[in-house]
Amino acid sequence: MDTTYFSALIALAGATLGGLTTVATTWVTQHVLLHRQTFEKTRASREKLYVAFMEETARLFADALGHQRDDVNDLVRLYVLVARMRLVATPSVIVAAETVVRRVIDAYQAPNRSLHELRLFADEGGMDPLLSFSELCRYEIQNL
């Protein structure tokens, strides 16, 4: 084989390999970037859902401490948020959310509390029905 052809063939092979390397690098970079964006979107979406649940729970729990009700209309949004969690959350987070909902219902069924009773309730740790739920959510989001 003539050295001129051999040199041209080697140059062509090098250019082809360089081009393929560039294409492969670009594809891998785009794939990693897309994966990262999807992960961030998932994380932000879950965090937003969990925060909405916590805000609604806190509002209803505070209301329940001072009011007895048999009306379930106030609980509808809470059940919707739990249903949305069932689509994306881990089983432990769902169980914790269902436990929180039961605590809110129990608080509505309990007698109204005076400020003195609320103080004692807080001292016993009863004023934070979201503690376990929020800790599980933090763990889940950190370990996605």
N, C-alpha and C positions, 0 to 999 in steps of 0.2 A: 504494500500500500504506500502510496506517495505521501511524504511527510506533510505536504501542503493540505491534502485532504484530511489527513489524520489531525492536524492542528485545527482545521475548520470544524471537524466533527467534535473534537474535544471542546472547542469554544461554544458550539451549538448546544452540546450536552450541558455545559456549565451554565449557559444562559437559561436553558429550560429548567434545570434544577433550581437556579436562583429564583425564577418566576414561580415555580411550584412552592418553594419555601415561603415566598411573600404571600401567596394566596393562602397557604395553610396557616401562616401566622395571623393573617387578617381574620380568617374564619374562626380560629381558636379565640382570638381577642374578642370578636363580636359575640361568640357563644358565651364566653365567661361574663361579658358585660350584660348580656340579656338575662343570664341566670341571676346575676347580682341584682338587677333591676326588679326581676320577678320576686326575688326573696324580700327585698325592701318593701315592695308593694304589699306582699302578704303580711309581713311583720306590722306595717303601719295599719293595715286593714284590721288585723286582730286587735291591735292596741286600741284602735278607735272603738271597736265593738265592746271590748272589755271596759273601757272608760265609760261608755254610754250605759252599760249595765250597772256599773258602780254608782254613777250619778243618780240613776233612777232608783236603785235600791236604797241609797242614802236618803233620798227625798221621801220615799214611801216608809222607810223605817222610822224616820223622825216623825212623820205624820201618824204612824201607827202607835207610837208611844203615848200620844195624847188623844187618840180617837179610837173608838171601837166602830168597826164597820162590817157589814155583811155584803157590801157592794163589791163585786169582782172587777168592775170596769177599770179601777185604778191599777189592777194587776196585769191587764192585757199587754201593755208595752213590755213589762218585765218578762212575760212568757214568750213574747215575740223575740226578745233579745236572747233568751235561752235557746229558743228554736234555731236562731241564726248561729249560735255557738255550736250547736250539734252538727252543723255543716263543716266546721273548720277546726274546732278545738279538740284537745285530747280528752279521753274519757274522765281523767281525774279533774279537769277543769269543769266539765259538764256536771259531774257529781257535786262539786263544790258550789256551783251556781244553783243547782236544785236545792241544796241545803240552805243556801241564803234565802231563796224564795220561801221555803218552809218557815224560816225564822221570821220573815216579814209577815207571813200569814198568822203565825203564832202571836206576834206582837199586836196585830189587829184584833185578835180574839181575846187577848188579855185585857184586864181592867186598865183604865187610864192611870197614868202614874203622875204623882206630884213631883215637884222639883226635888224634894228631899229623897223620894224614891228613885228618881233619875240619878241623883248623885250616888246613892248606894249601888245602883245598877251599873253605873260607870266604874265605880271602884272594884266591882266584881269582874270587870272585863266584858260586860254584856253590851256595851255601846258600840262595839266594833264587829258587826256581823260579817264584814268583808275581809277580815284579816287573813284567813286561810285561802279564800278565793284569790285575793290580790297577790299573795305569795306564790301560789300555783301559777298564776298568769305570768308573773315576772319570770319564774323558772322556765315556763314554756317558751316565752318570747326569747329569752336568752339562749335557749337550746334548740332553736329552729334549725 
